[in-house]
Amino acid sequence: MTVIDNHEAVGMEGAPRLSEASARDYFELLKPRVMSLVVFTAFAGLVLAPGQINPFIGFIAILCIAVGAGASGALNMWYDADIDAVMSRTAKRPIPAGKILPQEALAFGLTLSAFSVTILGLAVNWLAAGLLAFTIFFYVAIYTMWLKRSTPQNIVIGGAAGAFPPMIGWACVTGGVSLESIVLFLIIFLWTPAHFWALALFKMGDYQAVGVPMMPNVCGEATTKRQIVIYAALTALSGICPTLLGFASLGYGAFAAAMGLGFVWYSLGVLRMPEGDKRMLPAKKLFAFSIAYLFAIFSALLADHVIVQIWLKAGGII
């Protein structure tokens, strides 16, 4: 295990140590995989919102949301460096690997946070900037510093941080929050527990080693499996809400229903998984499918929106 202390910031003779981190190391601090999902869902919110936005301003908006998401990731890695060094999934991250010092990550994260929120406010609007600032605060202070290490409901409540991006994208265009943007928020919010608890099932040993009270470690596998099925069903229902509320077509609704049934099917596979299963293949399959599900749902919403707009411009009737 790599232990990083503040004294590593100075050399043998007390001189400040120059950072040896590469640009790639700092990029890894941004959690690029998570950032890609944030960017995609924020872009979906921006495109689906009624009204127009200048393409250049839209690009600035998405860039600021991406930078804000990356700032959240950097601050999360700064605070969680102690447990990241122990967990196999995170041990090679830049801070536990000794490539970046904690204080460097902290300064990087704070700088990006201030930059992203300020530019979004000045270039787009202050409601979107306020939502971005709240998202960063919620993920770092509420989830990372408090909920993650204190309750097995950490993912349920903390999942709100990952659900805000489409709402922020929507606010960039409209300057407000509407029922449609709340539905986009709910799809991600309800999807998060099943997604992360599937991961927590086959990473129970890691979470146990660092004392993070994830659902499987605190409430057991059986309870976690039942909760996964419940949240998968709720996610499936939320996925068809855009059609039920009239801002997506029946074609999208049919696709979302099929994807939702797939989500529930994989969750039932986890429910049937034997207690103490070492391989946990059903949980791994659900985890992989859940990622595909979210990308598919938001891709379908975008495709549906584009097709409807083309149809209407051509004089068609939906």
C-alpha positions as CSV (number, residue, x, y, z in Angstrom):
1,M,0.0,0.0,0.0
2,T,1.3,3.5,-0.9
3,V,1.1,6.0,1.9
4,I,1.3,9.7,1.0
5,D,2.1,12.2,3.7
6,N,2.5,15.9,3.5
7,H,6.2,15.7,4.2
8,E,6.6,14.2,0.8
9,A,6.0,17.7,-0.6
10,V,9.5,18.7,0.4
11,G,12.9,17.3,-0.7
12,M,15.6,15.9,1.5
13,E,17.0,19.4,2.3
14,G,13.6,21.0,3.0
15,A,13.1,22.5,-0.5
16,P,9.7,22.2,-2.0
17,R,9.4,19.1,-4.2
18,L,8.5,19.8,-7.8
19,S,5.6,17.8,-9.1
20,E,6.6,14.9,-11.2
21,A,3.1,14.3,-12.5
22,S,2.3,14.1,-16.2
23,A,-0.6,15.6,-18.0
24,R,-2.0,12.1,-18.2
25,D,-1.9,11.8,-14.4
26,Y,-3.9,15.0,-14.0
27,F,-6.3,13.8,-16.6
28,E,-6.8,10.6,-14.6
29,L,-7.7,12.7,-11.6
30,L,-10.8,13.9,-13.5
31,K,-12.3,10.4,-13.6
32,P,-12.6,10.5,-17.4
33,R,-15.0,7.5,-17.6
34,V,-17.4,9.1,-15.2
35,M,-16.9,12.5,-17.0
36,S,-17.9,10.9,-20.3
37,L,-21.3,9.9,-18.9
38,V,-21.7,13.4,-17.3
39,V,-20.9,15.1,-20.6
40,F,-23.3,12.8,-22.6
41,T,-26.3,13.2,-20.3
42,A,-25.7,17.0,-20.0
43,F,-25.5,17.2,-23.8
44,A,-28.8,15.3,-23.9
45,G,-30.4,17.7,-21.5
46,L,-29.2,20.7,-23.6
47,V,-30.4,19.3,-26.9
48,L,-33.8,18.1,-25.5
49,A,-34.6,21.4,-23.9
50,P,-37.1,23.6,-25.8
51,G,-35.6,26.8,-27.3
52,Q,-32.3,27.6,-29.0
53,I,-28.8,28.1,-27.8
54,N,-25.9,29.5,-29.8
55,P,-23.7,26.5,-30.8
56,F,-20.6,28.2,-29.4
57,I,-22.3,29.0,-26.1
58,G,-23.6,25.4,-26.0
59,F,-20.0,24.1,-26.4
60,I,-18.8,26.4,-23.6
61,A,-21.7,25.1,-21.4
62,I,-20.8,21.4,-22.0
63,L,-17.1,22.2,-21.5
64,C,-17.8,23.9,-18.2
65,I,-20.0,21.0,-17.0
66,A,-17.3,18.5,-18.0
67,V,-14.6,20.5,-16.1
68,G,-16.9,20.8,-13.1
69,A,-17.4,17.0,-13.2
70,G,-13.7,16.5,-13.4
71,A,-13.1,18.9,-10.5
72,S,-15.5,16.8,-8.4
73,G,-13.5,13.7,-9.3
74,A,-10.2,15.3,-8.4
75,L,-11.6,16.4,-5.0
76,N,-13.1,13.0,-4.4
77,M,-9.7,11.4,-5.1
78,W,-8.0,13.9,-2.8
79,Y,-10.3,13.0,0.1
80,D,-10.5,9.3,-0.5
81,A,-6.7,8.8,-1.1
82,D,-6.5,6.8,2.2
83,I,-9.0,4.2,1.1
84,D,-8.1,4.2,-2.6
85,A,-4.7,3.0,-1.6
86,V,-6.2,-0.2,-0.1
87,M,-8.9,-1.1,-2.6
88,S,-7.8,-3.1,-5.6
89,R,-10.0,-1.1,-8.0
90,T,-8.5,2.2,-7.1
91,A,-5.0,1.5,-5.9
92,K,-3.4,2.6,-9.2
93,R,-5.1,6.1,-9.1
94,P,-2.6,9.0,-9.3
95,I,-2.5,9.8,-5.5
96,P,-2.1,6.4,-4.0
97,A,0.3,5.5,-6.8
98,G,2.5,8.4,-5.6
99,K,2.3,10.3,-8.9
100,I,0.4,13.3,-7.5
101,L,0.4,14.7,-4.0
102,P,-2.9,15.2,-2.1
103,Q,-2.4,19.0,-1.9
104,E,-1.7,19.1,-5.6
105,A,-5.0,17.3,-6.3
106,L,-6.8,19.6,-3.8
107,A,-5.5,22.8,-5.5
108,F,-6.3,21.3,-8.9
109,G,-9.9,20.4,-8.0
110,L,-10.6,23.7,-6.3
111,T,-9.2,25.7,-9.2
112,L,-11.3,23.8,-11.8
113,S,-14.4,24.1,-9.6
114,A,-14.1,27.9,-9.4
115,F,-13.2,28.2,-13.1
116,S,-16.1,26.0,-14.4
117,V,-18.8,27.6,-12.2
118,T,-17.7,31.2,-13.0
119,I,-17.4,30.7,-16.7
120,L,-20.7,28.9,-16.9
121,G,-22.4,31.8,-15.0
122,L,-20.8,34.5,-17.1
123,A,-21.2,32.8,-20.5
124,V,-24.5,31.1,-20.1
125,N,-26.6,31.8,-17.0
126,W,-26.3,31.8,-13.3
127,L,-29.0,29.2,-12.6
128,A,-27.0,26.6,-14.5
129,A,-23.9,27.8,-12.8
130,G,-25.6,27.5,-9.4
131,L,-26.8,24.0,-10.2
132,L,-23.2,23.1,-11.2
133,A,-21.8,24.5,-8.0
134,F,-24.4,22.6,-5.9
135,T,-23.6,19.4,-7.8
136,I,-19.9,19.8,-7.0
137,F,-20.6,20.6,-3.4
138,F,-23.1,17.7,-3.0
139,Y,-20.7,15.1,-4.5
140,V,-17.7,16.3,-2.5
141,A,-19.1,17.4,0.8
142,I,-22.3,15.5,1.2
143,Y,-21.5,12.2,-0.5
144,T,-17.7,11.8,-0.3
145,M,-17.0,13.4,3.1
146,W,-20.2,12.4,4.9
147,L,-22.5,9.8,3.4
148,K,-20.0,7.4,1.8
149,R,-18.4,6.5,5.1
150,S,-21.5,6.8,7.4
151,T,-24.5,5.0,5.9
152,P,-25.4,2.1,3.5
153,Q,-27.8,4.5,1.8
154,N,-24.8,6.5,0.6
155,I,-25.3,5.6,-3.0
156,V,-29.1,6.2,-2.9
157,I,-28.8,9.8,-1.6
158,G,-25.4,10.5,-3.1
159,G,-26.6,9.4,-6.5
160,A,-28.3,12.8,-6.9
161,A,-24.9,14.3,-7.7
162,G,-24.6,12.2,-10.8
163,A,-28.2,12.9,-11.8
164,F,-27.9,16.7,-12.1
165,P,-26.0,17.0,-15.4
166,P,-29.1,16.7,-17.8
167,M,-30.9,19.2,-15.6
168,I,-27.9,21.6,-15.8
169,G,-27.9,21.2,-19.6
170,W,-31.6,21.9,-19.7
171,A,-31.1,25.0,-17.6
172,C,-28.4,26.3,-19.9
173,V,-31.0,26.6,-22.7
174,T,-34.1,27.5,-20.8
175,G,-32.8,29.3,-17.8
176,G,-35.1,27.2,-15.6
177,V,-36.1,23.8,-14.4
178,S,-39.1,21.9,-15.6
179,L,-40.9,18.6,-15.2
180,E,-39.1,17.2,-18.2
181,S,-35.7,18.0,-16.7
182,I,-36.8,16.5,-13.4
183,V,-37.7,13.3,-15.2
184,L,-34.2,13.1,-16.8
185,F,-32.8,13.6,-13.3
186,L,-35.0,10.8,-11.9
187,I,-33.9,8.3,-14.6
188,I,-30.2,8.6,-13.5
189,F,-31.1,9.0,-9.8
190,L,-33.1,5.7,-9.7
191,W,-30.6,3.9,-11.9
192,T,-27.6,4.6,-9.6
193,P,-28.3,2.2,-6.7
194,A,-28.8,-0.9,-8.9
195,H,-25.7,0.0,-10.9
196,F,-23.4,0.6,-7.9
197,W,-24.8,-2.2,-5.7
198,A,-24.0,-4.6,-8.5
199,L,-20.4,-3.4,-8.3
200,A,-20.5,-3.5,-4.5
201,L,-21.5,-7.2,-4.5
202,F,-18.4,-8.3,-6.4
203,K,-16.2,-5.8,-4.6
204,M,-17.4,-6.5,-1.1
205,G,-13.9,-7.5,0.1
206,D,-12.5,-4.1,-0.9
207,Y,-15.3,-2.1,0.8
208,Q,-15.0,-4.3,3.9
209,A,-11.2,-3.7,4.1
210,V,-11.6,0.1,4.2
211,G,-14.7,0.2,6.4
212,V,-17.0,1.8,3.8
213,P,-20.6,0.7,4.8
214,M,-21.9,-0.4,1.4
215,M,-25.2,-2.2,1.3
216,P,-23.9,-5.7,0.9
217,N,-21.4,-5.3,3.8
218,V,-23.9,-3.9,6.2
219,C,-27.3,-5.4,5.3
220,G,-26.1,-8.6,3.6
221,E,-26.3,-10.0,0.1
222,A,-30.0,-11.0,0.2
223,T,-31.2,-7.6,1.2
224,T,-28.9,-6.0,-1.5
225,K,-30.3,-8.3,-4.2
226,R,-33.9,-7.4,-3.3
227,Q,-33.1,-3.7,-3.3
228,I,-31.4,-4.0,-6.7
229,V,-34.6,-5.6,-8.2
230,I,-36.7,-2.8,-6.7
231,Y,-34.5,0.0,-8.1
232,A,-34.2,-1.8,-11.5
233,A,-38.0,-1.8,-11.7
234,L,-38.2,1.8,-10.7
235,T,-35.6,2.7,-13.3
236,A,-37.5,0.8,-16.0
237,L,-40.7,2.8,-15.1
238,S,-38.8,6.1,-15.1
239,G,-37.4,5.3,-18.5
240,I,-40.8,5.3,-20.2
241,C,-42.0,8.5,-18.4
242,P,-40.8,10.7,-21.3
243,T,-43.4,9.0,-23.5
244,L,-46.1,9.0,-20.8
245,L,-45.6,12.7,-20.3
246,G,-45.6,13.5,-23.9
247,F,-42.1,14.7,-24.7
248,A,-40.9,11.5,-26.4
249,S,-42.6,9.4,-29.0
250,L,-44.2,5.9,-28.8
251,G,-41.2,4.5,-30.6
252,Y,-38.9,5.8,-27.9
253,G,-41.4,4.4,-25.3
254,A,-41.3,0.9,-26.8
255,F,-37.5,1.0,-26.9
256,A,-37.2,2.2,-23.3
257,A,-39.7,-0.5,-22.2
258,A,-37.6,-3.2,-23.8
259,M,-34.4,-1.9,-22.3
260,G,-36.2,-1.6,-18.9
261,L,-37.3,-5.2,-19.1
262,G,-33.7,-6.2,-19.8
263,F,-32.6,-4.2,-16.8
264,V,-35.1,-6.1,-14.6
265,W,-34.2,-9.4,-16.2
266,Y,-30.5,-9.0,-15.3
267,S,-31.5,-7.8,-11.8
268,L,-33.5,-11.0,-11.3
269,G,-30.4,-12.9,-12.3
270,V,-28.6,-11.3,-9.4
271,L,-31.5,-12.1,-7.1
272,R,-31.2,-15.8,-8.1
273,M,-27.4,-15.8,-7.5
274,P,-26.4,-18.2,-4.7
275,E,-25.4,-16.7,-1.4
276,G,-21.6,-16.5,-1.2
277,D,-21.1,-16.9,-4.9
278,K,-17.4,-16.1,-5.5
279,R,-17.6,-15.4,-9.2
280,M,-20.7,-13.3,-9.0
281,L,-21.2,-13.4,-12.8
282,P,-24.8,-12.2,-12.7
283,A,-23.7,-9.1,-10.7
284,K,-21.0,-8.4,-13.2
285,K,-23.4,-8.8,-16.1
286,L,-25.9,-6.4,-14.5
287,F,-23.1,-3.9,-13.9
288,A,-22.1,-4.0,-17.5
289,F,-25.7,-3.9,-18.8
290,S,-26.6,-1.0,-16.5
291,I,-23.9,1.2,-18.2
292,A,-25.2,0.2,-21.6
293,Y,-28.8,0.9,-20.5
294,L,-28.2,4.5,-19.5
295,F,-26.3,5.3,-22.7
296,A,-29.0,3.6,-24.7
297,I,-31.8,5.5,-23.0
298,F,-30.3,8.9,-23.5
299,S,-29.1,8.0,-27.0
300,A,-32.7,7.0,-27.8
301,L,-34.1,10.3,-26.4
302,L,-31.6,12.2,-28.6
303,A,-32.4,10.2,-31.7
304,D,-36.2,10.5,-31.1
305,H,-35.9,14.2,-30.6
306,V,-33.9,14.7,-33.9
307,I,-36.3,12.4,-35.9
308,V,-39.3,14.3,-34.6
309,Q,-37.8,17.7,-35.4
310,I,-36.9,16.5,-38.9
311,W,-40.4,15.1,-39.4
312,L,-42.1,18.3,-38.2
313,K,-39.9,20.5,-40.5
314,A,-40.9,18.2,-43.4
315,G,-44.5,18.9,-42.6
316,G,-45.3,15.5,-41.1
317,I,-47.7,14.8,-38.3
318,I,-46.7,12.8,-35.3
